[in-house]
């Protein structure tokens, strides 16, 4: 479990086939407490398991399923990547609950300056849009953001300069693919409503049922 608050921005050294699968190697500024073998790290929002580590880099295996569902496969050597270690009991929860299980690859349709900030419109599937609500949460490349606009197959988020400066989102341009993880609460509600023959989720519906 993660929070969507990036702790390090690492650099992808390589992403390559390794036997019957793939592995990646990431250089990063060391943490005070070194990474442990087997621990989980969110890389661009995708939860991966550390298979080897040293001061300043680690390796992780990547499932073909992960490559097919995420934008990791679009990254080349030297790309900056957002890193977050798993949430520990007692840590501050400043973002929102993020599982590290990417739902799909969205596309950055538009970047619109709004004063000092930037509004991003991200294209996504109608299914993901249906379980997203205004002022709810979404994770882009592992960064916790608040939904500021919503359509049938898109959503909008606003980014402050600090977020763009300290995460890999500052490297993104219109047309790029992004790892998108919808809000966990929305997924459960959509599943329940789907079983009842309805998948419409609105802020009013959530409030009426005690979720807001």
C-alpha positions in Angstrom: 0.0 0.0 0.0 1.2 3.5 -0.9 0.1 7.1 -0.6 0.9 8.6 -4.0 3.5 11.0 -2.4 6.8 10.5 -4.3 9.9 10.0 -2.1 12.6 9.8 -4.8 12.9 10.4 -8.5 15.2 7.7 -9.8 16.7 7.1 -13.2 15.9 4.0 -15.3 19.2 2.3 -16.2 17.7 -0.4 -18.3 14.6 -2.4 -18.9 15.4 -5.7 -20.7 14.3 -9.3 -21.1 15.6 -11.6 -18.5 15.1 -15.2 -19.2 11.3 -15.7 -19.7 10.5 -12.3 -18.3 11.8 -8.8 -17.9 13.7 -6.9 -15.3 14.6 -3.3 -14.7 17.4 -1.5 -12.9 16.9 1.9 -11.3 19.5 4.3 -9.9 18.4 6.5 -7.1 19.5 8.6 -4.2 19.9 6.2 -1.3 17.4 6.1 1.5 18.6 6.3 5.1 17.2 2.8 5.7 18.4 0.7 2.7 15.9 -1.2 0.6 15.5 -4.8 1.6 15.2 -7.7 -0.7 11.6 -8.6 -1.2 10.2 -5.2 -0.2 7.7 -3.4 -2.4 8.5 -0.2 -4.3 6.1 1.8 -6.5 7.9 2.7 -9.8 5.8 5.2 -11.8 2.9 3.9 -9.7 3.4 0.2 -10.4 4.2 -2.0 -7.4 7.4 -4.0 -8.0 9.4 -6.3 -5.7 13.1 -5.6 -5.1 15.2 -8.6 -6.2 18.6 -7.1 -5.6 19.9 -3.8 -4.3 23.0 -1.8 -3.5 23.7 1.7 -2.3 22.1 3.8 -5.1 20.3 1.3 -7.2 18.0 -1.7 -7.2 16.6 -4.3 -9.6 13.1 -5.7 -9.9 11.4 -8.3 -12.1 8.5 -7.1 -14.3 5.7 -9.3 -15.3 4.6 -9.3 -18.9 1.1 -8.5 -17.5 2.6 -5.4 -15.9 4.3 -4.3 -19.2 1.1 -4.8 -21.1 -1.0 -2.7 -18.7 1.4 0.1 -17.8 3.5 2.8 -19.5 6.7 1.3 -18.2 7.3 -0.2 -21.6 7.4 3.2 -23.2 10.3 4.4 -21.0 13.9 4.3 -22.3 17.2 4.3 -20.5 17.8 7.5 -18.7 14.1 8.2 -18.1 13.2 9.7 -14.7 10.8 7.6 -12.6 8.8 8.3 -9.5 9.7 6.0 -6.5 7.8 5.4 -3.3 8.4 2.8 -0.7 5.4 1.0 0.8 3.5 2.7 3.6 4.4 1.7 7.1 2.0 1.6 10.0 2.1 5.0 11.7 3.3 6.9 8.6 1.6 10.2 7.7 -1.1 9.6 5.0 -0.8 12.8 3.0 -2.1 11.6 -0.3 -4.7 8.7 -0.7 -4.6 5.0 -0.5 -2.8 3.7 -3.6 -2.4 0.0 -4.2 0.3 0.2 -6.9 -1.9 -1.9 -9.2 -2.2 0.2 -12.4 -5.6 0.1 -14.0 -4.6 1.2 -17.5 -2.5 3.5 -19.6 -4.1 6.9 -20.0 -3.0 9.4 -22.6 -2.2 13.0 -21.8 -4.5 14.7 -24.2 -4.0 18.3 -23.3 -1.9 20.6 -21.1 -3.5 24.0 -20.3 -1.7 26.7 -18.3 -3.9 28.2 -15.6 -2.0 30.9 -13.9 1.0 29.4 -12.2 -0.6 25.9 -12.4 -1.3 23.4 -15.2 -4.5 21.6 -16.0 -4.1 18.2 -17.6 -6.8 16.4 -19.5 -6.2 12.7 -19.5 -8.0 10.3 -21.8 -9.1 7.0 -20.3 -11.6 4.2 -20.8 -15.3 4.8 -20.1 -15.1 2.2 -17.4 -12.4 4.1 -15.4 -14.2 7.4 -16.0 -17.4 5.9 -14.6 -15.8 5.1 -11.3 -14.2 8.5 -10.9 -15.8 11.4 -9.2 -15.2 15.1 -9.0 -12.8 16.1 -6.2 -12.0 12.4 -5.8 -8.5 11.0 -6.1 -6.5 9.5 -8.9 -2.9 8.4 -9.2 -0.9 9.4 -12.3 2.5 7.7 -12.6 2.2 7.1 -8.9 1.4 10.7 -7.9 -1.7 11.3 -5.9 -3.9 14.0 -7.5 -7.4 15.5 -7.2 -9.9 15.2 -10.0 -11.0 18.7 -11.2 -12.9 17.8 -14.3 -14.7 14.7 -15.6 -16.2 13.4 -18.9 -17.3 10.1 -20.3 -13.8 9.1 -21.4 -11.5 11.7 -19.7 -10.7 13.4 -16.5 -8.8 16.5 -15.5 -6.3 17.3 -12.8 -4.5 20.4 -11.8 -0.8 20.4 -11.0 1.1 22.9 -9.0 4.7 23.9 -10.0 6.2 22.0 -7.0 4.6 18.7 -8.2 6.0 19.2 -11.7 9.4 20.1 -10.4 9.9 17.2 -7.9 8.3 14.3 -9.9 8.7 12.8 -13.3 5.4 14.4 -14.3 7.5 17.4 -15.2 8.9 15.4 -18.1 5.5 14.5 -19.6 4.2 16.1 -22.8 0.9 16.0 -24.6 0.5 12.6 -26.3 2.5 10.7 -23.6 1.1 7.7 -22.0 0.6 7.7 -18.2 0.0 5.0 -15.6 -3.5 5.5 -14.2 -4.8 4.0 -11.0 -8.4 4.9 -10.1 -9.6 5.5 -6.6 -9.9 2.3 -4.6 -13.2 3.3 -3.1 -14.6 4.0 -6.6 -13.6 0.5 -7.7 -15.4 -1.2 -4.9 -18.6 0.9 -5.3 -18.6 0.2 -9.1 -18.3 -3.5 -8.5 -21.2 -3.5 -6.0 -23.4 -1.4 -8.3 -22.4 -3.5 -11.3 -23.7 -6.6 -9.5 -27.0 -4.7 -9.1 -27.2 -3.8 -12.8 -25.9 -0.2 -12.5 -22.4 1.4 -12.7 -23.3 5.1 -12.4 -21.3 6.8 -9.7 -21.8 10.4 -8.7 -20.8 12.5 -5.8 -24.5 12.7 -4.8 -24.9 8.9 -4.9 -21.8 8.4 -2.7 -23.0 11.0 -0.2 -26.5 9.4 0.0 -24.9 6.1 0.8 -22.6 7.4 3.5 -19.3 7.4 1.5 -18.7 11.2 1.6 
